[in-house]
């Protein structure tokens, strides 16, 4: 009977949402890494790129943009790794410290 209604009226909204979720590619390594490692990396990055650490106005503006991106992605480990590289490339920071 349900199949008849699906053929007659198309899929329900709930079925469409379920299908879209099931058809998504999920990066499980990022899910696991994010749950285990993202907090530590987030804490490191928010300290490194805090705008108050920089004297030059352009560096402060760049640091402000990057710190906002870090805050927006604090639970996504892969994005934080990308932002870490970007922070070290765009801001005058010594990697050895």
Backbone atoms as SQL, in Angstrom:
CREATE TABLE atoms (id INTEGER PRIMARY KEY, chain TEXT, resi INTEGER, resn TEXT, atom TEXT, x REAL, y REAL, z REAL);
INSERT INTO atoms VALUES
  (1, 'A', 1, 'UNK', 'N', 0.824, -1.185, 0.000),
  (2, 'A', 1, 'UNK', 'CA', 0.000, 0.000, 0.000),
  (3, 'A', 1, 'UNK', 'C', 0.876, 1.260, 0.000),
  (4, 'A', 2, 'UNK', 'N', 1.927, 1.269, 0.844),
  (5, 'A', 2, 'UNK', 'CA', 2.813, 2.414, 0.897),
  (6, 'A', 2, 'UNK', 'C', 3.478, 2.640, -0.454),
  (7, 'A', 3, 'UNK', 'N', 3.870, 1.557, -1.091),
  (8, 'A', 3, 'UNK', 'CA', 4.497, 1.646, -2.399),
  (9, 'A', 3, 'UNK', 'C', 3.531, 2.267, -3.418),
  (10, 'A', 4, 'UNK', 'N', 2.284, 1.900, -3.311),
  (11, 'A', 4, 'UNK', 'CA', 1.264, 2.460, -4.204),
  (12, 'A', 4, 'UNK', 'C', 1.167, 3.971, -4.035),
  (13, 'A', 5, 'UNK', 'N', 1.145, 4.441, -2.775),
  (14, 'A', 5, 'UNK', 'CA', 1.061, 5.877, -2.515),
  (15, 'A', 5, 'UNK', 'C', 2.329, 6.597, -2.965),
  (16, 'A', 6, 'UNK', 'N', 3.502, 5.950, -2.776),
  (17, 'A', 6, 'UNK', 'CA', 4.747, 6.565, -3.245),
  (18, 'A', 6, 'UNK', 'C', 4.748, 6.719, -4.759),
  (19, 'A', 7, 'UNK', 'N', 4.238, 5.721, -5.453),
  (20, 'A', 7, 'UNK', 'CA', 4.160, 5.793, -6.913),
  (21, 'A', 7, 'UNK', 'C', 3.153, 6.860, -7.330),
  (22, 'A', 8, 'UNK', 'N', 2.044, 6.905, -6.637),
  (23, 'A', 8, 'UNK', 'CA', 0.986, 7.836, -6.984),
  (24, 'A', 8, 'UNK', 'C', 1.342, 9.285, -6.639),
  (25, 'A', 9, 'UNK', 'N', 1.874, 9.508, -5.442),
  (26, 'A', 9, 'UNK', 'CA', 2.118, 10.861, -4.951),
  (27, 'A', 9, 'UNK', 'C', 3.590, 11.241, -4.849),
  (28, 'A', 10, 'UNK', 'N', 4.480, 10.321, -5.105),
  (29, 'A', 10, 'UNK', 'CA', 5.902, 10.599, -4.924),
  (30, 'A', 10, 'UNK', 'C', 6.308, 10.341, -3.486),
  (31, 'A', 11, 'UNK', 'N', 7.577, 10.530, -3.205),
  (32, 'A', 11, 'UNK', 'CA', 8.085, 10.269, -1.852),
  (33, 'A', 11, 'UNK', 'C', 7.631, 11.351, -0.883),
  (34, 'A', 12, 'UNK', 'N', 7.466, 10.936, 0.359),
  (35, 'A', 12, 'UNK', 'CA', 7.113, 11.908, 1.389),
  (36, 'A', 12, 'UNK', 'C', 8.347, 12.745, 1.729),
  (37, 'A', 13, 'UNK', 'N', 8.136, 13.842, 2.396),
  (38, 'A', 13, 'UNK', 'CA', 9.234, 14.722, 2.784),
  (39, 'A', 13, 'UNK', 'C', 10.214, 13.977, 3.683),
  (40, 'A', 14, 'UNK', 'N', 9.684, 13.182, 4.596),
  (41, 'A', 14, 'UNK', 'CA', 10.523, 12.400, 5.500),
  (42, 'A', 14, 'UNK', 'C', 11.391, 11.417, 4.724),
  (43, 'A', 15, 'UNK', 'N', 10.815, 10.759, 3.731),
  (44, 'A', 15, 'UNK', 'CA', 11.584, 9.812, 2.916),
  (45, 'A', 15, 'UNK', 'C', 12.671, 10.523, 2.119),
  (46, 'A', 16, 'UNK', 'N', 12.377, 11.709, 1.604),
  (47, 'A', 16, 'UNK', 'CA', 13.376, 12.468, 0.858),
  (48, 'A', 16, 'UNK', 'C', 14.537, 12.879, 1.756),
  (49, 'A', 17, 'UNK', 'N', 14.237, 13.315, 2.978),
  (50, 'A', 17, 'UNK', 'CA', 15.288, 13.704, 3.928),
  (51, 'A', 17, 'UNK', 'C', 16.137, 12.496, 4.301),
  (52, 'A', 18, 'UNK', 'N', 15.487, 11.364, 4.589),
  (53, 'A', 18, 'UNK', 'CA', 16.215, 10.142, 4.933),
  (54, 'A', 18, 'UNK', 'C', 17.129, 9.716, 3.788),
  (55, 'A', 19, 'UNK', 'N', 16.628, 9.764, 2.571),
  (56, 'A', 19, 'UNK', 'CA', 17.434, 9.386, 1.408),
  (57, 'A', 19, 'UNK', 'C', 18.625, 10.310, 1.221),
  (58, 'A', 20, 'UNK', 'N', 18.420, 11.607, 1.424),
  (59, 'A', 20, 'UNK', 'CA', 19.528, 12.544, 1.256),
  (60, 'A', 20, 'UNK', 'C', 20.605, 12.329, 2.316),
  (61, 'A', 21, 'UNK', 'N', 20.195, 11.994, 3.547),
  (62, 'A', 21, 'UNK', 'CA', 21.169, 11.720, 4.606),
  (63, 'A', 21, 'UNK', 'C', 21.928, 10.427, 4.316),
  (64, 'A', 22, 'UNK', 'N', 21.227, 9.411, 3.881),
  (65, 'A', 22, 'UNK', 'CA', 21.877, 8.130, 3.605),
  (66, 'A', 22, 'UNK', 'C', 22.789, 8.187, 2.391),
  (67, 'A', 23, 'UNK', 'N', 22.540, 9.096, 1.464),
  (68, 'A', 23, 'UNK', 'CA', 23.363, 9.204, 0.269),
  (69, 'A', 23, 'UNK', 'C', 24.570, 10.118, 0.443),
  (70, 'A', 24, 'UNK', 'N', 24.686, 10.792, 1.590),
  (71, 'A', 24, 'UNK', 'CA', 25.827, 11.663, 1.851),
  (72, 'A', 24, 'UNK', 'C', 27.065, 10.829, 2.111),
  (73, 'A', 25, 'UNK', 'N', 28.211, 11.359, 1.675),
  (74, 'A', 25, 'UNK', 'CA', 29.483, 10.740, 2.013),
  (75, 'A', 25, 'UNK', 'C', 29.922, 11.292, 3.360),
  (76, 'A', 26, 'UNK', 'N', 30.159, 10.417, 4.302),
  (77, 'A', 26, 'UNK', 'CA', 30.570, 10.818, 5.638),
  (78, 'A', 26, 'UNK', 'C', 32.022, 10.417, 5.828),
  (79, 'A', 27, 'UNK', 'N', 32.828, 11.382, 6.228),
  (80, 'A', 27, 'UNK', 'CA', 34.238, 11.127, 6.494),
  (81, 'A', 27, 'UNK', 'C', 34.374, 10.696, 7.955),
  (82, 'A', 28, 'UNK', 'N', 34.329, 9.381, 8.179),
  (83, 'A', 28, 'UNK', 'CA', 34.344, 8.876, 9.548),
  (84, 'A', 28, 'UNK', 'C', 35.675, 9.127, 10.247),
  (85, 'A', 29, 'UNK', 'N', 36.765, 9.185, 9.483),
  (86, 'A', 29, 'UNK', 'CA', 38.044, 9.495, 10.124),
  (87, 'A', 29, 'UNK', 'C', 38.020, 10.908, 10.695),
  (88, 'A', 30, 'UNK', 'N', 37.350, 11.847, 10.003),
  (89, 'A', 30, 'UNK', 'CA', 37.228, 13.194, 10.532),
  (90, 'A', 30, 'UNK', 'C', 36.299, 13.221, 11.741),
  (91, 'A', 31, 'UNK', 'N', 35.279, 12.408, 11.728),
  (92, 'A', 31, 'UNK', 'CA', 34.359, 12.360, 12.874),
  (93, 'A', 31, 'UNK', 'C', 35.107, 11.892, 14.119),
  (94, 'A', 32, 'UNK', 'N', 35.889, 10.828, 13.966),
  (95, 'A', 32, 'UNK', 'CA', 36.642, 10.290, 15.109),
  (96, 'A', 32, 'UNK', 'C', 37.720, 11.286, 15.540),
  (97, 'A', 33, 'UNK', 'N', 38.477, 11.817, 14.577),
  (98, 'A', 33, 'UNK', 'CA', 39.528, 12.784, 14.900),
  (99, 'A', 33, 'UNK', 'C', 38.946, 14.020, 15.564),
  (100, 'A', 34, 'UNK', 'N', 37.822, 14.467, 15.060),
  (101, 'A', 34, 'UNK', 'CA', 37.202, 15.656, 15.642),
  (102, 'A', 34, 'UNK', 'C', 36.791, 15.421, 17.084),
  (103, 'A', 35, 'UNK', 'N', 36.260, 14.248, 17.359),
  (104, 'A', 35, 'UNK', 'CA', 35.810, 13.986, 18.731),
  (105, 'A', 35, 'UNK', 'C', 36.984, 13.811, 19.686),
  (106, 'A', 36, 'UNK', 'N', 38.119, 13.339, 19.187),
  (107, 'A', 36, 'UNK', 'CA', 39.258, 13.072, 20.073),
  (108, 'A', 36, 'UNK', 'C', 40.293, 14.190, 20.108),
  (109, 'A', 37, 'UNK', 'N', 40.513, 14.880, 19.005),
  (110, 'A', 37, 'UNK', 'CA', 41.656, 15.777, 18.889),
  (111, 'A', 37, 'UNK', 'C', 41.328, 17.248, 18.659),
  (112, 'A', 38, 'UNK', 'N', 40.114, 17.551, 18.279),
  (113, 'A', 38, 'UNK', 'CA', 39.783, 18.920, 17.877),
  (114, 'A', 38, 'UNK', 'C', 39.900, 19.916, 19.035),
  (115, 'A', 39, 'UNK', 'N', 39.510, 19.546, 20.216),
  (116, 'A', 39, 'UNK', 'CA', 39.535, 20.476, 21.366),
  (117, 'A', 39, 'UNK', 'C', 40.952, 20.958, 21.653),
  (118, 'A', 40, 'UNK', 'N', 41.903, 20.049, 21.656),
  (119, 'A', 40, 'UNK', 'CA', 43.293, 20.414, 21.946),
  (120, 'A', 40, 'UNK', 'C', 43.842, 21.345, 20.853),
  (121, 'A', 41, 'UNK', 'N', 43.586, 21.003, 19.599),
  (122, 'A', 41, 'UNK', 'CA', 44.064, 21.824, 18.488),
  (123, 'A', 41, 'UNK', 'C', 43.379, 23.187, 18.492),
  (124, 'A', 42, 'UNK', 'N', 42.104, 23.215, 18.789),
  (125, 'A', 42, 'UNK', 'CA', 41.371, 24.476, 18.875),
  (126, 'A', 42, 'UNK', 'C', 41.978, 25.383, 19.945),
  (127, 'A', 43, 'UNK', 'N', 42.261, 24.828, 21.114),
  (128, 'A', 43, 'UNK', 'CA', 42.868, 25.620, 22.190),
  (129, 'A', 43, 'UNK', 'C', 44.225, 26.173, 21.773),
  (130, 'A', 44, 'UNK', 'N', 45.006, 25.361, 21.066),
  (131, 'A', 44, 'UNK', 'CA', 46.314, 25.813, 20.587),
  (132, 'A', 44, 'UNK', 'C', 46.168, 26.956, 19.587),
  (133, 'A', 45, 'UNK', 'N', 45.265, 26.796, 18.636),
  (134, 'A', 45, 'UNK', 'CA', 45.114, 27.797, 17.579),
  (135, 'A', 45, 'UNK', 'C', 44.511, 29.102, 18.080),
  (136, 'A', 46, 'UNK', 'N', 43.573, 29.018, 19.005),
  (137, 'A', 46, 'UNK', 'CA', 42.972, 30.272, 19.486),
  (138, 'A', 46, 'UNK', 'C', 43.994, 31.101, 20.260),
  (139, 'A', 47, 'UNK', 'N', 44.981, 30.441, 20.868),
  (140, 'A', 47, 'UNK', 'CA', 46.044, 31.156, 21.564),
  (141, 'A', 47, 'UNK', 'C', 47.042, 31.747, 20.565),
  (142, 'A', 48, 'UNK', 'N', 47.406, 30.953, 19.574),
  (143, 'A', 48, 'UNK', 'CA', 48.413, 31.374, 18.599),
  (144, 'A', 48, 'UNK', 'C', 47.945, 32.570, 17.773),
  (145, 'A', 49, 'UNK', 'N', 46.700, 32.547, 17.327),
  (146, 'A', 49, 'UNK', 'CA', 46.255, 33.600, 16.398),
  (147, 'A', 49, 'UNK', 'C', 45.398, 34.670, 17.058),
  (148, 'A', 50, 'UNK', 'N', 45.478, 34.806, 18.353),
  (149, 'A', 50, 'UNK', 'CA', 44.709, 35.851, 19.027),
  (150, 'A', 50, 'UNK', 'C', 45.203, 37.218, 18.557),
  (151, 'A', 51, 'UNK', 'N', 44.310, 38.105, 18.148),
  (152, 'A', 51, 'UNK', 'CA', 44.722, 39.400, 17.587),
  (153, 'A', 51, 'UNK', 'C', 45.539, 40.273, 18.533),
  (154, 'A', 52, 'UNK', 'N', 45.382, 40.118, 19.833),
  (155, 'A', 52, 'UNK', 'CA', 46.126, 40.948, 20.785),
  (156, 'A', 52, 'UNK', 'C', 47.621, 40.628, 20.811),
  (157, 'A', 53, 'UNK', 'N', 48.030, 39.540, 20.198),
  (158, 'A', 53, 'UNK', 'CA', 49.448, 39.163, 20.168),
  (159, 'A', 53, 'UNK', 'C', 50.243, 39.945, 19.122),
  (160, 'A', 54, 'UNK', 'N', 49.565, 40.673, 18.257),
  (161, 'A', 54, 'UNK', 'CA', 50.235, 41.313, 17.131),
  (162, 'A', 54, 'UNK', 'C', 50.157, 42.831, 17.250),
  (163, 'A', 55, 'UNK', 'N', 51.263, 43.493, 16.871),
  (164, 'A', 55, 'UNK', 'CA', 51.327, 44.946, 16.956),
  (165, 'A', 55, 'UNK', 'C', 50.928, 45.611, 15.648),
  (166, 'A', 56, 'UNK', 'N', 51.327, 45.027, 14.531),
  (167, 'A', 56, 'UNK', 'CA', 51.015, 45.590, 13.221),
  (168, 'A', 56, 'UNK', 'C', 49.509, 45.478, 12.952),
  (169, 'A', 57, 'UNK', 'N', 48.935, 46.555, 12.436),
  (170, 'A', 57, 'UNK', 'CA', 47.483, 46.593, 12.222),
  (171, 'A', 57, 'UNK', 'C', 47.019, 45.557, 11.198),
  (172, 'A', 58, 'UNK', 'N', 47.801, 45.374, 10.122),
  (173, 'A', 58, 'UNK', 'CA', 47.423, 44.375, 9.112),
  (174, 'A', 58, 'UNK', 'C', 47.475, 42.964, 9.699),
  (175, 'A', 59, 'UNK', 'N', 48.475, 42.702, 10.523),
  (176, 'A', 59, 'UNK', 'CA', 48.561, 41.391, 11.168),
  (177, 'A', 59, 'UNK', 'C', 47.393, 41.173, 12.129),
  (178, 'A', 60, 'UNK', 'N', 47.000, 42.233, 12.831),
  (179, 'A', 60, 'UNK', 'CA', 45.855, 42.131, 13.737),
  (180, 'A', 60, 'UNK', 'C', 44.573, 41.792, 12.970),
  (181, 'A', 61, 'UNK', 'N', 44.387, 42.444, 11.821),
  (182, 'A', 61, 'UNK', 'CA', 43.192, 42.179, 11.021),
  (183, 'A', 61, 'UNK', 'C', 43.182, 40.741, 10.506),
  (184, 'A', 62, 'UNK', 'N', 44.341, 40.283, 10.006),
  (185, 'A', 62, 'UNK', 'CA', 44.434, 38.905, 9.528),
  (186, 'A', 62, 'UNK', 'C', 44.210, 37.923, 10.670),
  (187, 'A', 63, 'UNK', 'N', 44.804, 38.220, 11.822),
  (188, 'A', 63, 'UNK', 'CA', 44.633, 37.346, 12.987),
  (189, 'A', 63, 'UNK', 'C', 43.178, 37.307, 13.431),
  (190, 'A', 64, 'UNK', 'N', 42.498, 38.436, 13.350),
  (191, 'A', 64, 'UNK', 'CA', 41.089, 38.490, 13.720),
  (192, 'A', 64, 'UNK', 'C', 40.252, 37.608, 12.789),
  (193, 'A', 65, 'UNK', 'N', 40.506, 37.696, 11.477),
  (194, 'A', 65, 'UNK', 'CA', 39.785, 36.857, 10.515),
  (195, 'A', 65, 'UNK', 'C', 40.038, 35.377, 10.780),
  (196, 'A', 66, 'UNK', 'N', 41.309, 35.045, 10.994),
  (197, 'A', 66, 'UNK', 'CA', 41.659, 33.640, 11.211),
  (198, 'A', 66, 'UNK', 'C', 41.109, 33.121, 12.532),
  (199, 'A', 67, 'UNK', 'N', 41.116, 33.951, 13.566),
  (200, 'A', 67, 'UNK', 'CA', 40.577, 33.495, 14.853),
  (201, 'A', 67, 'UNK', 'C', 39.064, 33.280, 14.762),
  (202, 'A', 68, 'UNK', 'N', 38.387, 34.086, 13.944),
  (203, 'A', 68, 'UNK', 'CA', 36.953, 33.862, 13.733),
  (204, 'A', 68, 'UNK', 'C', 36.714, 32.537, 13.021),
  (205, 'A', 69, 'UNK', 'N', 37.547, 32.236, 12.027),
  (206, 'A', 69, 'UNK', 'CA', 37.422, 30.949, 11.333),
  (207, 'A', 69, 'UNK', 'C', 37.695, 29.785, 12.284),
  (208, 'A', 70, 'UNK', 'N', 38.683, 29.951, 13.158),
  (209, 'A', 70, 'UNK', 'CA', 38.987, 28.906, 14.143),
  (210, 'A', 70, 'UNK', 'C', 37.790, 28.699, 15.059),
  (211, 'A', 71, 'UNK', 'N', 37.191, 29.786, 15.520),
  (212, 'A', 71, 'UNK', 'CA', 36.023, 29.675, 16.404),
  (213, 'A', 71, 'UNK', 'C', 34.832, 29.025, 15.709),
  (214, 'A', 72, 'UNK', 'N', 34.627, 29.333, 14.432),
  (215, 'A', 72, 'UNK', 'CA', 33.506, 28.761, 13.691),
  (216, 'A', 72, 'UNK', 'C', 33.681, 27.271, 13.438),
  (217, 'A', 73, 'UNK', 'N', 34.930, 26.807, 13.385),
  (218, 'A', 73, 'UNK', 'CA', 35.212, 25.410, 13.050),
  (219, 'A', 73, 'UNK', 'C', 35.846, 24.650, 14.197),
  (220, 'A', 74, 'UNK', 'N', 35.541, 25.029, 15.426),
  (221, 'A', 74, 'UNK', 'CA', 36.232, 24.438, 16.567),
  (222, 'A', 74, 'UNK', 'C', 35.957, 22.951, 16.757),
  (223, 'A', 75, 'UNK', 'N', 34.959, 22.408, 16.111),
  (224, 'A', 75, 'UNK', 'CA', 34.680, 20.984, 16.246),
  (225, 'A', 75, 'UNK', 'C', 35.072, 20.166, 15.030),
  (226, 'A', 76, 'UNK', 'N', 35.708, 20.792, 14.038),
  (227, 'A', 76, 'UNK', 'CA', 36.054, 20.090, 12.805),
  (228, 'A', 76, 'UNK', 'C', 37.568, 19.988, 12.695),
  (229, 'A', 77, 'UNK', 'N', 38.102, 18.822, 12.988),
  (230, 'A', 77, 'UNK', 'CA', 39.551, 18.629, 13.050),
  (231, 'A', 77, 'UNK', 'C', 40.224, 18.891, 11.703),
  (232, 'A', 78, 'UNK', 'N', 39.676, 18.378, 10.607),
  (233, 'A', 78, 'UNK', 'CA', 40.306, 18.576, 9.295),
  (234, 'A', 78, 'UNK', 'C', 40.400, 20.050, 8.934),
  (235, 'A', 79, 'UNK', 'N', 39.382, 20.809, 9.209),
  (236, 'A', 79, 'UNK', 'CA', 39.409, 22.235, 8.913),
  (237, 'A', 79, 'UNK', 'C', 40.408, 22.953, 9.817),
  (238, 'A', 80, 'UNK', 'N', 40.502, 22.532, 11.076),
  (239, 'A', 80, 'UNK', 'CA', 41.472, 23.147, 11.989),
  (240, 'A', 80, 'UNK', 'C', 42.911, 22.880, 11.539),
  (241, 'A', 81, 'UNK', 'N', 43.174, 21.692, 11.002),
  (242, 'A', 81, 'UNK', 'CA', 44.510, 21.391, 10.481),
  (243, 'A', 81, 'UNK', 'C', 44.824, 22.333, 9.317),
  (244, 'A', 82, 'UNK', 'N', 43.872, 22.519, 8.420),
  (245, 'A', 82, 'UNK', 'CA', 44.044, 23.444, 7.305),
  (246, 'A', 82, 'UNK', 'C', 44.282, 24.864, 7.817),
  (247, 'A', 83, 'UNK', 'N', 43.503, 25.281, 8.821),
  (248, 'A', 83, 'UNK', 'CA', 43.652, 26.632, 9.364),
  (249, 'A', 83, 'UNK', 'C', 44.985, 26.807, 10.071),
  (250, 'A', 84, 'UNK', 'N', 45.498, 25.764, 10.690),
  (251, 'A', 84, 'UNK', 'CA', 46.800, 25.850, 11.358),
  (252, 'A', 84, 'UNK', 'C', 47.887, 26.173, 10.343),
  (253, 'A', 85, 'UNK', 'N', 47.868, 25.487, 9.217),
  (254, 'A', 85, 'UNK', 'CA', 48.840, 25.757, 8.167),
  (255, 'A', 85, 'UNK', 'C', 48.674, 27.185, 7.639),
  (256, 'A', 86, 'UNK', 'N', 47.449, 27.599, 7.468),
  (257, 'A', 86, 'UNK', 'CA', 47.180, 28.952, 6.975),
  (258, 'A', 86, 'UNK', 'C', 47.651, 30.009, 7.968),
  (259, 'A', 87, 'UNK', 'N', 47.442, 29.760, 9.254),
  (260, 'A', 87, 'UNK', 'CA', 47.877, 30.700, 10.288),
  (261, 'A', 87, 'UNK', 'C', 49.388, 30.871, 10.246),
  (262, 'A', 88, 'UNK', 'N', 50.107, 29.756, 10.166),
  (263, 'A', 88, 'UNK', 'CA', 51.565, 29.833, 10.134),
  (264, 'A', 88, 'UNK', 'C', 52.079, 30.470, 8.846),
  (265, 'A', 89, 'UNK', 'N', 51.339, 30.373, 7.756),
  (266, 'A', 89, 'UNK', 'CA', 51.759, 30.992, 6.497),
  (267, 'A', 89, 'UNK', 'C', 51.428, 32.470, 6.433),
  (268, 'A', 90, 'UNK', 'N', 50.337, 32.877, 7.046),
  (269, 'A', 90, 'UNK', 'CA', 49.874, 34.263, 6.901),
  (270, 'A', 90, 'UNK', 'C', 50.253, 35.187, 8.038),
  (271, 'A', 91, 'UNK', 'N', 50.598, 34.650, 9.178),
  (272, 'A', 91, 'UNK', 'CA', 50.950, 35.485, 10.316),
  (273, 'A', 91, 'UNK', 'C', 52.421, 35.310, 10.673),
  (274, 'A', 92, 'UNK', 'N', 53.036, 36.368, 11.200),
  (275, 'A', 92, 'UNK', 'CA', 54.443, 36.263, 11.586),
  (276, 'A', 92, 'UNK', 'C', 54.612, 35.504, 12.902),
  (277, 'A', 93, 'UNK', 'N', 54.610, 34.187, 12.792),
  (278, 'A', 93, 'UNK', 'CA', 54.696, 33.310, 13.977),
  (279, 'A', 93, 'UNK', 'C', 55.866, 32.368, 13.778),
  (280, 'A', 94, 'UNK', 'N', 56.637, 32.168, 14.843),
  (281, 'A', 94, 'UNK', 'CA', 57.737, 31.213, 14.799),
  (282, 'A', 94, 'UNK', 'C', 57.190, 29.825, 15.091),
  (283, 'A', 95, 'UNK', 'N', 57.354, 28.892, 14.155),
  (284, 'A', 95, 'UNK', 'CA', 56.808, 27.533, 14.320),
  (285, 'A', 95, 'UNK', 'C', 57.497, 26.742, 15.428),
  (286, 'A', 96, 'UNK', 'N', 58.676, 27.122, 15.795),
  (287, 'A', 96, 'UNK', 'CA', 59.437, 26.346, 16.782),
  (288, 'A', 96, 'UNK', 'C', 58.959, 26.591, 18.209),
  (289, 'A', 97, 'UNK', 'N', 58.207, 27.634, 18.438),
  (290, 'A', 97, 'UNK', 'CA', 57.726, 27.929, 19.807),
  (291, 'A', 97, 'UNK', 'C', 56.453, 27.241, 20.111);
